[in-house]
């Protein structure tokens, strides 16, 4: 009996693993409309690679790399989750809440925002000097992050 249950569990696991295969594309046409609009409104660079992450056959996330090296993650509906640019550029202002931008300008002049990670509780911001900051959803500074 144990062998049968073990075999069934393994078969079920293999089925889920097979259906979770990520796929890749080289153009923006595979992205939801909201993601395509976000990219075209905020970046001059074109889409280089799109990684479509799936779990059990359902799209979880789109990871986009642009020709300038910028990386943007979108949820299945095309809402951005994370934006990262190289250290010589800045994250476009449309991704940086007003309060975050004001705080960085006042307290970290001479640095640029090179990464913004948005989650339910707020924003994690990476500066060009390597400092990470945490902000609430309203853009109020909370703490320095490790």
C-alpha positions as CSV (number, residue, x, y, z in Angstrom):
1,X,0.0,0.0,0.0
2,X,2.8,2.4,0.9
3,X,4.4,1.8,-2.5
4,X,1.2,2.6,-4.4
5,X,0.7,5.8,-2.4
6,X,4.3,6.8,-3.0
7,X,4.1,6.1,-6.7
8,X,0.9,8.1,-7.0
9,X,2.5,11.0,-5.1
10,X,5.5,10.9,-7.4
11,X,3.3,10.8,-10.6
12,X,1.3,13.7,-9.3
13,X,4.5,15.7,-8.5
14,X,5.8,15.0,-12.0
15,X,2.6,16.1,-13.6
16,X,2.7,19.4,-11.7
17,X,6.3,19.9,-12.5
18,X,5.7,19.3,-16.2
19,X,2.9,21.8,-16.3
20,X,4.9,24.5,-14.5
21,X,7.4,24.9,-17.3
22,X,8.4,28.5,-17.9
23,X,8.4,29.9,-21.4
24,X,10.3,32.7,-23.1
25,X,9.5,35.2,-25.9
26,X,11.4,38.0,-27.6
27,X,8.7,40.5,-28.1
28,X,6.1,42.4,-26.0
29,X,3.1,40.9,-27.7
30,X,2.9,38.1,-25.1
31,X,2.5,40.7,-22.3
32,X,-0.9,41.9,-21.0
33,X,-1.9,45.3,-22.4
34,X,-1.2,47.0,-19.1
35,X,2.4,45.8,-19.1
36,X,2.9,46.9,-22.7
37,X,1.5,50.3,-21.9
38,X,3.8,50.7,-18.8
39,X,6.9,49.8,-20.8
40,X,6.1,52.1,-23.8
41,X,5.2,55.1,-21.4
42,X,8.3,54.8,-19.3
43,X,11.1,53.3,-21.3
44,X,12.8,54.2,-24.6
45,X,14.4,50.7,-24.8
46,X,12.6,47.8,-26.5
47,X,11.8,44.4,-25.0
48,X,14.6,42.0,-25.4
49,X,13.4,38.9,-23.5
50,X,10.1,38.0,-21.7
51,X,10.2,35.1,-19.3
52,X,6.7,33.8,-18.5
53,X,6.7,32.0,-15.2
54,X,3.9,29.4,-14.7
55,X,2.8,27.3,-11.8
56,X,0.5,24.4,-12.6
57,X,-0.1,25.8,-16.0
58,X,-1.2,29.2,-14.7
59,X,0.8,32.4,-15.4
60,X,2.2,33.8,-12.2
61,X,4.6,36.5,-13.4
62,X,6.2,38.1,-16.4
63,X,9.9,39.0,-16.1
64,X,10.9,41.5,-18.8
65,X,14.5,42.5,-19.8
66,X,14.8,45.5,-22.0
67,X,17.6,46.2,-24.5
68,X,19.2,48.7,-22.1
69,X,19.5,46.1,-19.4
70,X,16.5,47.3,-17.3
71,X,14.4,44.6,-15.7
72,X,10.7,44.8,-14.9
73,X,8.5,42.2,-13.3
74,X,4.7,42.2,-13.8
75,X,2.0,40.1,-12.2
76,X,-0.4,38.0,-14.4
77,X,-2.6,41.1,-15.0
78,X,0.2,43.3,-16.2
79,X,0.7,45.3,-13.0
80,X,4.4,46.1,-12.2
81,X,5.9,44.5,-9.1
82,X,9.6,45.4,-9.5
83,X,11.8,47.7,-11.6
84,X,15.6,47.6,-11.7
85,X,17.9,49.6,-13.9
86,X,21.7,49.6,-14.1
87,X,23.7,51.9,-11.8
88,X,24.3,54.5,-14.4
89,X,20.5,55.1,-14.9
90,X,17.5,56.0,-12.7
91,X,14.2,54.3,-12.4
92,X,11.7,56.3,-14.3
93,X,9.7,58.8,-12.1
94,X,6.4,57.0,-12.8
95,X,7.5,54.1,-10.6
96,X,8.7,56.2,-7.7
97,X,6.0,57.5,-5.4
98,X,6.2,61.3,-4.7
99,X,7.1,60.9,-1.0
100,X,9.9,58.4,-1.8
101,X,11.4,60.8,-4.4
102,X,11.2,63.7,-2.0
103,X,12.8,61.7,0.8
104,X,15.7,60.5,-1.4
105,X,16.3,64.0,-2.8
106,X,16.4,65.5,0.7
107,X,18.3,62.8,2.6
108,X,20.4,61.1,-0.1
109,X,21.2,63.9,-2.5
110,X,23.6,62.8,-5.3
111,X,22.1,59.3,-5.5
112,X,19.6,57.8,-7.9
113,X,16.9,55.3,-7.4
114,X,18.0,52.2,-9.3
115,X,15.4,49.7,-8.0
116,X,11.8,49.8,-6.7
117,X,10.1,46.7,-5.4
118,X,6.4,47.1,-4.6
119,X,4.5,44.8,-2.3
120,X,1.4,44.9,-0.1
121,X,3.0,46.7,2.7
122,X,4.8,49.4,0.7
123,X,8.0,49.9,-1.3
124,X,11.6,48.8,-1.0
125,X,13.9,51.2,-2.8
126,X,17.5,50.6,-3.8
127,X,19.8,53.6,-4.3
128,X,22.8,53.9,-6.6
129,X,25.1,53.9,-3.5
130,X,23.8,50.5,-2.4
131,X,21.6,51.7,0.4
132,X,18.1,50.0,0.7
133,X,15.2,51.9,2.1
134,X,11.7,50.8,3.1
135,X,8.6,53.0,2.7
136,X,4.9,52.4,3.4
137,X,2.2,52.5,0.7
138,X,1.8,56.3,1.1
139,X,5.6,56.8,0.5
140,X,6.5,57.6,4.1
141,X,10.0,56.5,5.1
142,X,10.0,53.5,7.6
143,X,13.6,52.3,7.9
144,X,16.9,51.4,6.3
145,X,16.8,47.8,5.1
146,X,19.6,45.2,5.4
